[in-house]
Amino acid sequence: MFAHDYALQANGSFALPDACFKVKALMDREDSTIEDFANVISVDPSMASRLLQIANSAIYSFRSEVSTISKAITVIGTQALYNMMLVDVAASAFKHFSNQAIDLKRFWRTSVFCGLASKNLALKAGIRDIERLFVAGLLQNFGELVVAKVSPELAKQCEQYDQQTLPWQLQKQHLGFLYADITAELLKIWQIPGKIILPIEHFNQAKDNQINKDVKVIYLASRLALVDSHPEVFEYDDSVDQSLCQSLNISQQDLNEATEFASKEAENILSLMSGQLYSKPSV
């Protein structure tokens, strides 16, 4: 099987909700209004509730209570709205693809950590729209869940990495491609914006090609996430490429702060979502 074949199977099992396509279509139109977006979100109670929670959180510090969907969208913006929807989709998909072939807690911790580290490093590198990098970092390894469901034995083999044989090397060895390639193919099927897909497609070649800042950030964040998940096996000095850090003007202190931020926030997110992510999927 090729990466696209796995993506097709994943799409057949778990399709992107219509609301995401509708919001993206509205974003692509110049004449869309806030009310158009609000009409899409209003029909989904859980999405509407989450949106209001975010708009009223300390992140935005709005002076008065945000009580309507249209006001909430005005506060956070349509791009942040779309990214929020993708994160919710990811959480649902992670649960949908749950099985015993891989360590799911390690998988989810690594994914959340990578997203948070990407967001923090993007800010330090002067990248605009850091939430886009959070989504890319969160989703970059989604292909592992797909392989774990479709080809569980291969997923188990790819999980046996160590300091001599990194995860990406094992994926190439056993699959002929990377989990990120499956993710990229699936996101293309889902018509996710190219700015999210591009760093996922290329981050594992960042050390050799050094394409753009987004790619470099996801590369660094994925390595920090690997060390975070396996501190007894991997060390920062061996895993992080200093030339990429220099090209982004990211210092060792910046890396330490990104790691601390991602570790702390990951704990909070995992604590809040543990019941949703690790409960047995309904049949």
C-alpha positions as CSV (number, residue, x, y, z in Angstrom):
1,M,0.0,0.0,0.0
2,F,1.0,3.6,-0.7
3,A,0.4,6.6,1.5
4,H,-2.5,7.7,-0.6
5,D,-4.1,4.2,-0.1
6,Y,-4.0,4.5,3.6
7,A,-5.4,8.0,3.4
8,L,-8.3,6.8,1.3
9,Q,-9.1,4.1,3.9
10,A,-9.0,6.6,6.7
11,N,-11.3,9.0,4.8
12,G,-13.7,6.1,4.2
13,S,-13.8,5.4,7.9
14,F,-13.7,9.0,9.2
15,A,-14.7,11.8,7.0
16,L,-14.3,15.5,7.7
17,P,-17.6,17.0,9.0
18,D,-19.6,19.1,6.5
19,A,-19.3,22.1,8.8
20,C,-15.5,22.2,8.1
21,F,-16.1,22.3,4.4
22,K,-18.7,25.0,4.8
23,V,-16.5,27.2,6.9
24,K,-13.6,26.8,4.5
25,A,-15.9,27.7,1.6
26,L,-17.0,30.8,3.4
27,M,-13.4,31.7,4.0
28,D,-12.6,31.5,0.3
29,R,-15.4,33.9,-0.6
30,E,-14.9,37.6,-0.4
31,D,-18.5,38.4,0.3
32,S,-19.0,36.1,3.4
33,T,-20.3,37.8,6.5
34,I,-19.9,36.9,10.2
35,E,-23.6,35.8,10.1
36,D,-22.8,33.3,7.4
37,F,-20.2,31.7,9.7
38,A,-22.5,31.9,12.7
39,N,-25.3,30.1,10.8
40,V,-22.9,27.1,10.2
41,I,-21.7,26.9,13.8
42,S,-25.1,27.4,15.4
43,V,-26.4,24.1,14.2
44,D,-23.7,22.2,16.1
45,P,-24.3,22.6,19.9
46,S,-20.9,21.3,21.0
47,M,-19.0,23.5,18.6
48,A,-21.0,26.5,19.5
49,S,-20.4,25.9,23.2
50,R,-16.7,25.4,22.7
51,L,-16.5,28.6,20.6
52,L,-18.2,30.6,23.4
53,Q,-15.8,29.2,26.0
54,I,-12.8,30.2,24.0
55,A,-14.1,33.7,23.2
56,N,-14.7,34.2,26.9
57,S,-11.4,32.8,28.0
58,A,-8.3,34.7,29.3
59,I,-6.7,34.2,25.9
60,Y,-8.8,37.1,24.4
61,S,-9.6,39.1,27.6
62,F,-12.6,40.7,26.0
63,R,-14.0,43.5,28.2
64,S,-17.6,42.1,28.4
65,E,-19.1,38.7,28.3
66,V,-19.4,37.2,24.8
67,S,-22.9,35.6,24.6
68,T,-23.6,35.2,20.9
69,I,-21.9,33.0,18.2
70,S,-21.5,36.0,15.8
71,K,-19.8,38.0,18.5
72,A,-17.5,35.1,19.4
73,I,-16.4,34.7,15.8
74,T,-15.7,38.5,15.6
75,V,-13.6,38.2,18.8
76,I,-11.4,35.2,17.7
77,G,-11.5,35.6,13.9
78,T,-12.6,33.2,11.2
79,Q,-9.1,31.6,10.8
80,A,-8.9,30.8,14.5
81,L,-12.5,29.4,14.2
82,Y,-11.5,27.1,11.4
83,N,-8.4,25.9,13.3
84,M,-10.5,25.3,16.4
85,M,-12.8,23.0,14.3
86,L,-9.8,21.1,13.0
87,V,-8.5,20.5,16.5
88,D,-12.0,19.2,17.5
89,V,-12.0,16.9,14.5
90,A,-8.6,15.6,15.5
91,A,-9.7,14.8,19.0
92,S,-12.7,12.9,17.6
93,A,-10.6,11.1,15.0
94,F,-8.0,10.1,17.6
95,K,-10.8,8.4,19.5
96,H,-12.3,6.8,16.4
97,F,-9.0,5.2,15.4
98,S,-8.2,4.0,18.9
99,N,-6.8,0.4,19.2
100,Q,-4.2,-1.6,21.1
101,A,-1.5,-1.7,18.3
102,I,0.3,1.4,19.6
103,D,0.7,3.3,22.9
104,L,-2.2,5.7,22.5
105,K,-1.2,7.9,25.5
106,R,2.3,8.3,24.1
107,F,0.8,9.1,20.7
108,W,-1.6,11.7,22.0
109,R,1.0,13.3,24.3
110,T,3.5,13.6,21.5
111,S,0.9,15.1,19.1
112,V,-0.3,17.7,21.6
113,F,3.2,18.5,22.7
114,C,4.3,18.9,19.0
115,G,1.4,21.3,18.3
116,L,2.1,23.4,21.4
117,A,5.9,23.5,20.8
118,S,5.3,24.4,17.1
119,K,3.1,27.3,18.3
120,N,5.6,28.6,20.7
121,L,8.6,28.3,18.4
122,A,6.6,30.0,15.6
123,L,6.1,32.9,17.8
124,K,9.8,33.1,18.6
125,A,10.7,32.8,14.9
126,G,8.4,35.8,14.1
127,I,5.9,33.7,12.1
128,R,2.4,35.1,11.7
129,D,-0.7,33.0,12.3
130,I,0.9,30.7,14.9
131,E,-2.4,28.8,15.4
132,R,-1.8,27.3,11.9
133,L,1.5,25.9,13.1
134,F,-0.3,24.4,16.2
135,V,-2.7,22.6,13.9
136,A,0.1,21.3,11.6
137,G,2.1,20.1,14.6
138,L,-0.9,18.4,16.2
139,L,-1.9,16.6,13.0
140,Q,1.6,15.8,11.5
141,N,1.7,12.2,12.9
142,F,-2.0,11.3,12.4
143,G,-0.9,8.7,9.8
144,E,0.4,6.5,12.7
145,L,-3.2,6.0,13.9
146,V,-4.3,5.1,10.4
147,V,-1.6,2.5,10.0
148,A,-2.3,1.2,13.5
149,K,-5.9,0.5,12.4
150,V,-5.2,-0.8,8.9
151,S,-1.9,-2.6,9.4
152,P,-1.4,-3.0,13.2
153,E,1.6,-5.3,12.9
154,L,3.4,-2.7,10.8
155,A,2.6,0.0,13.3
156,K,4.0,-2.2,16.1
157,Q,7.2,-2.6,14.2
158,C,7.5,1.1,13.5
159,E,7.1,1.8,17.2
160,Q,10.3,-0.1,18.1
161,Y,12.6,2.9,17.6
162,D,15.6,3.8,19.6
163,Q,18.6,6.1,19.6
164,Q,20.2,4.3,16.7
165,T,17.0,3.9,14.6
166,L,14.7,6.9,14.7
167,P,10.9,6.7,14.2
168,W,11.2,8.2,10.7
169,Q,13.8,5.7,9.7
170,L,11.7,2.8,10.8
171,Q,8.7,4.1,9.0
172,K,10.7,4.3,5.8
173,Q,12.1,0.8,6.4
174,H,8.7,-0.9,7.0
175,L,6.3,1.2,5.0
176,G,8.4,2.8,2.3
177,F,7.1,6.3,3.3
178,L,6.4,8.3,6.5
179,Y,3.3,8.7,8.7
180,A,3.4,12.4,7.8
181,D,3.0,11.4,4.1
182,I,-0.3,9.7,5.0
183,T,-1.4,12.7,7.0
184,A,-0.6,15.0,4.1
185,E,-2.6,12.9,1.6
186,L,-5.6,12.7,4.0
187,L,-5.6,16.5,4.5
188,K,-5.5,17.0,0.8
189,I,-8.6,14.8,0.5
190,W,-10.2,16.8,3.2
191,Q,-9.3,20.0,1.3
192,I,-7.4,21.5,4.3
193,P,-5.5,24.7,3.4
194,G,-2.1,24.1,1.7
195,K,-0.4,26.3,4.3
196,I,-1.1,23.6,6.9
197,I,-0.2,20.7,4.6
198,L,3.1,22.0,3.3
199,P,5.1,21.8,6.6
200,I,3.7,18.4,7.3
201,E,4.8,17.2,3.8
202,H,8.3,18.5,4.1
203,F,9.4,18.8,7.8
204,N,11.4,15.6,7.8
205,Q,13.6,16.9,5.0
206,A,14.1,20.3,6.7
207,K,17.6,19.5,7.7
208,D,18.7,18.9,4.1
209,N,16.5,21.2,2.1
210,Q,15.8,24.0,4.7
211,I,12.7,25.2,2.7
212,N,10.8,27.7,4.8
213,K,10.2,28.7,8.4
214,D,7.1,26.7,8.8
215,V,8.9,23.5,7.8
216,K,11.8,24.2,10.1
217,V,9.5,24.9,13.1
218,I,7.6,21.6,12.7
219,Y,10.9,19.7,12.4
220,L,12.3,21.2,15.6
221,A,9.0,20.7,17.4
222,S,8.7,17.1,16.4
223,R,12.2,16.4,17.7
224,L,11.4,18.1,21.0
225,A,8.3,16.0,21.2
226,L,10.3,12.9,20.7
227,V,12.7,13.7,23.5
228,D,9.7,14.6,25.8
229,S,8.1,11.2,25.2
230,H,11.3,9.3,25.7
231,P,13.7,11.2,27.9
232,E,15.5,8.1,28.9
233,V,16.4,7.3,25.3
234,F,16.8,10.6,23.5
235,E,18.6,13.8,24.4
236,Y,18.1,17.4,23.1
237,D,21.7,17.8,22.0
238,D,21.5,14.8,19.7
239,S,18.0,15.4,18.4
240,V,17.9,19.1,17.7
241,D,19.7,20.5,14.7
242,Q,21.5,23.7,15.7
243,S,21.8,25.0,12.2
244,L,18.0,25.2,11.9
245,C,17.8,27.0,15.2
246,Q,20.3,29.5,14.0
247,S,18.4,30.1,10.7
248,L,15.3,30.9,12.8
249,N,17.2,32.9,15.4
250,I,16.1,30.5,18.0
251,S,18.4,30.1,21.0
252,Q,18.9,27.3,23.5
253,Q,16.8,29.3,26.0
254,D,14.0,29.6,23.4
255,L,14.1,25.8,23.0
256,N,14.0,25.3,26.8
257,E,11.0,27.8,27.1
258,A,9.2,26.1,24.2
259,T,9.7,22.7,25.9
260,E,8.5,24.0,29.3
261,F,5.5,25.7,27.7
262,A,4.5,22.6,25.7
263,S,5.0,20.2,28.6
264,K,2.9,22.3,31.0
265,E,0.1,23.0,28.6
266,A,0.0,19.4,27.3
267,E,-0.6,18.2,30.9
268,N,-3.5,20.6,31.2
269,I,-5.0,19.5,27.8
270,L,-4.6,15.8,28.5
271,S,-6.1,16.2,31.9
272,L,-9.2,17.9,30.5
273,M,-9.6,15.5,27.5
274,S,-8.5,12.2,29.0
275,G,-12.0,10.9,29.4
276,Q,-12.9,11.7,25.8
277,L,-9.6,10.4,24.3
278,Y,-9.1,7.2,26.2
279,S,-12.6,6.0,26.8
280,K,-13.7,2.9,24.8
281,P,-15.1,3.9,21.4
282,S,-18.8,3.2,20.9
283,V,-19.6,0.4,18.5
